[in-house]
Amino acid sequence: FDEDGDDRLSRSDLRSNTARHGGALCLLNQSTVWVDQCTLMSSNLATNAGGAIYASDSVVEIRGAQLADNSALYDGGGIALEGTANATLFGVHLVNNSAGRDGGLPPPPCLLLPF
């Protein structure tokens, strides 16, 4: 959980976590996070939105990661964005994420780019 902060997460493995928003990461109120080379964000569950990552009015940049087998009961099995949140993904593999309404990746302003 991060509120009003700038953080970097590198070479981490976030798996089998449960939260209401963002099973692995929850960002609120102008937070910024850079995720680099996180080999797995897997088997996380959000009982509301953002199986792996939930961002509200925040910025997410992910490079070289895999988001797999995450789930949310409502929105964004892999990533959920709300308000003015935006996400940029470089070389990210989204595999088998599920949600009640939206699957692995939200619509723009999420930008998915190859390495």
N, C-alpha and C positions, 0 to 999 in steps of 0.2 A: 504494500500500500504506500503510495506517495502522494502528497498534497503540497503544491507550491514549490516543488524542488526540481533540480536538474541532477540526473543520476546516470551512471554508466554501469551496465551489467555485461560482463565478459566471461566467456568460457564456463558457462554454468549449465546445470542440468536441473530443470524445474519440472518435477513430475508428481502426479498423484496428490495434488492439492485440491481443496474445495473452498469456495467462497461464494458470497451472494453475487458479487461482480468481480470478474477477472480471477479465474481459478489460480493463475500463476502471478499475474501482475494487475494491479488496479491503480490507475492514474487519474487524479482529480485536480481541478482548479489551476490551470496553467502549468502543470508539470511537464517536464521534458525527460524522456528516457532514450538512451542509445543502447541497443542490444547488439552485441557483436560476438559471433561464433558460438552461440548457444546451441549445442548439438541437438538437444531435445527439449521441447516444451511439450510434454506428452501426458496423456491420461489425466488432465486437469478437468474439473467440473465447476461451472458456475450455475447456481440455482436460479439466476436471473439472466445476465448477459455477459458475454465475453469468456468463453471456455478457457482460453489461455490468457488473453489480454483484454482488458476493458479500459477505455480512455474517454474521459469526459472533459471537454475544453482543454485538451492537452495535446502534446506532440510525441509521436512514437517513430523512431527510425530503427529498423532491424536489418542487419547485414549477416548473411551466411548462417541461417538458422533453420531448424525444422520444427514445425508445429504439427503434431500428429496425435490423432485419437483424443482430441479435446472435445468437450461438449458443453452446451448451455441449454437450459430448459426453454429459453425464449429466443434471444438474438445472438448471432455471431459465435458459432462453435469454436472458431479459431480466434477471431478478433471482433470486438464490437466497439464502434465509435459513436459518441453522442455529442451534441452541441457543436462547438467549433473544433473538435478534435480532428487531427489528420494523421495519417500514417504513410511512411515511405518504406517499402520493402525491397531490398537488394538481394537476389539469390536466395530467396526463402522458399522452402518446400512446404506446401500445405497438403497434408495427407489425412484423409478420413476424419475430418472434423465435422461435427453435426450440431444442429440446433433445432428448436421447435419451429422457427420461422426462417431464419437465414443461416446458410452453411458456414463455410470456412472463412470467407473474406467479405467485408462490407463493400458497398458501392462507394464511388468517389465521395470524399477526398482521399481515398486510399490508393496509392500508386505502387504498382508491382513492377519491378525492373529486374532483368537478368543481371548476373554478375558481369 
